[in-house]
């Protein structure tokens, strides 16, 4: 679990660097590479990961550089992290996050709808 947290924090730091640099083209896959493991860690009980990740994802969301589908996914992840417990977030939010991760090659282990 500590490796997941450390890797996610490192990835978020990179994501923050990407979002603050106007010359860097952030790819959609980068958002999922960072967000999906963080969602899994947060759903597994790691609150530190979600605080760091939500800050990075908010910057990316506000950048206006994402296509509509990943933008909706990022907003759903932010909603998920802003909830008291990611596993208690609204079902439609959980479903969007789960499907987005699965579609991009990151099936979640700790988050399930319902």
C-alpha positions in Angstrom: 0.0 0.0 0.0 2.9 2.4 0.8 4.2 1.9 -2.7 0.8 2.7 -4.3 0.7 5.9 -2.2 4.2 6.9 -3.0 3.7 6.2 -6.7 0.4 8.1 -6.8 1.9 11.1 -5.0 4.8 11.2 -7.5 2.4 10.9 -10.4 0.3 13.8 -9.0 3.3 15.9 -8.6 4.1 15.3 -12.2 0.5 16.1 -13.1 0.7 19.4 -11.2 3.8 20.2 -13.1 2.1 19.4 -16.4 -0.9 21.6 -15.6 1.2 24.6 -14.6 3.2 24.5 -17.8 1.3 25.9 -20.7 3.7 24.4 -23.2 3.1 20.8 -22.1 0.4 18.8 -23.8 -1.3 16.8 -21.1 -2.7 13.6 -22.7 -6.0 12.1 -21.6 -4.2 8.9 -20.7 -2.1 10.9 -18.2 -5.3 11.9 -16.3 -6.4 8.2 -16.0 -2.8 7.1 -15.1 -2.9 9.4 -12.1 -6.6 9.3 -11.2 -7.4 5.6 -11.3 -4.7 4.4 -8.9 -5.6 7.3 -6.6 -9.3 6.4 -6.7 -8.4 2.8 -5.9 -6.1 3.9 -3.0 -8.7 6.3 -1.6 -11.5 3.7 -1.8 -9.2 1.4 0.0 -8.9 3.9 2.9 -6.0 6.2 2.1 -7.1 9.8 2.7 -3.7 11.4 2.0 -3.7 10.3 -1.6 -7.1 11.8 -2.3 -6.2 15.2 -0.9 -3.1 15.5 -3.1 -4.8 14.0 -6.1 -7.9 16.2 -6.0 -5.6 19.3 -5.9 -3.9 18.2 -9.1 -7.1 17.1 -10.8 -8.8 20.4 -10.0 -5.9 22.3 -11.7 -6.2 20.0 -14.8 -10.0 20.4 -14.8 -9.7 24.2 -14.7 -7.1 24.3 -17.4 -9.7 23.8 -20.1 -7.4 21.4 -22.0 -9.5 18.2 -21.6 -12.0 16.8 -24.1 -15.6 16.6 -22.8 -15.5 12.9 -21.8 -12.3 13.0 -19.7 -13.5 16.4 -18.3 -16.7 14.7 -17.0 -14.6 11.9 -15.6 -12.2 14.3 -13.8 -15.2 16.1 -12.3 -16.7 12.8 -11.2 -13.4 11.9 -9.5 -13.3 15.3 -7.8 -16.8 14.7 -6.5 -15.8 11.2 -5.4 -12.8 12.6 -3.4 -14.9 15.5 -2.0 -17.4 13.0 -0.5 -16.9 11.8 3.1 -16.2 8.3 1.9 -15.6 7.6 -1.8 -17.6 4.3 -1.5 -20.6 6.4 -0.4 -20.5 8.8 -3.3 -23.6 8.9 -5.6 -23.9 5.7 -7.7 -23.8 7.6 -11.0 -20.5 9.2 -9.9 -19.0 5.9 -8.9 -20.3 4.3 -12.2 -18.7 7.0 -14.3 -15.4 6.7 -12.5 -15.4 2.9 -12.6 -16.2 2.8 -16.3 -13.7 5.5 -17.2 -10.9 3.6 -15.4 -11.9 0.3 -17.0 -12.2 1.8 -20.5 -8.6 3.2 -20.1 -7.0 0.0 -18.8 -7.3 0.5 -15.1 -9.9 -1.8 -13.6 -10.6 -0.7 -10.0 -10.2 -3.2 -7.1 -11.6 -1.2 -4.2 -14.6 0.8 -5.7 -17.8 -0.9 -6.6 -21.2 0.7 -7.3 -23.8 0.0 -4.6 
